[in-house]
Amino acid sequence: MGYLSDKLQIQLSELTKDSASATLVQKKISDDLIITCMKAIDRCEFARYAPSAPGLSQEEIYTTAADVIAKLEGALK
């Protein structure tokens, strides 16, 4: 969320998944990339708030987040 806050110029206190999605739509980012980004945020939040729950490993979550950020960097230029 910090990355999105900086990149989309939205205060972190005002940033939600809905506001991020809406801004990404306005910036003509593909629906697939927006969905992938929102899923990555969901996975990060799940890992943060339920760390002992079964799911993806930290490495998988990190890899997915890094991939989304790299794709957004290319799309937002």
N, C-alpha and C positions, 0 to 999 in steps of 0.2 A: 504494500500500500504506500510505503514511503517513496518508492520509485514512481508510482503513478501520480502521487501528489506533486512531486517535483516536475515530472515530465508534462503533466496536464495543467500545471499551475493552479492547483486547487489546494486550499489549506487542508492539512491533514485532519484537522478537527471537523471539517465540513465534508470530507471525502467518505463516500459510501460506495458499495459495489454498484448501486443504481446510478449514482452521479458519474462514476468512472465509466460505466457502460454507455451512458448517454453522451458523454464527451467524446468517447472513442467513436461512436456512431457519427457524431458531428464532424469528426476529423476523417471520415470515410475509411475507417479501418474495417477489414472484412469481418463478417459475422462469425466465421470460423475462428479467427484469431481472438475476437472478443470472448467467445464462449470458452476457448482454451484458457484465456487469461482468468476468467471468472472461476473456472474449475481449479486452476492453480491456487488462487486465493482461498477457495474453500478448503483445499487440501492443507494449505499452510495453517489456516485457522484451526482446522481439526487437529492437526499435529500439535499446535500450540496449546490448545485448551483440553485436549484428551491425549496426552503423550503416551499413555500406557495402552491405549486402544489399538487393536490390530488395524493394519492398513499399510500404506506405503512406507518404505524406509525413508530416513532422512535424506539419504543420497538420491533416491528417486524424486523426492519432493524438490530438492535443490536443483537437480538436473532439469526438471520440468520448468521450474521458475526461471532458471538461467536461459532456457530455450525461448520461453515466452518473452523475456526482456529483450533478447537478441532480435527476435522477430518484430517486436514493437519498435525497437530502435530503427530498424530498416523501414518500417511502414510509416513512422512519424516524421521522417526527414522531408 
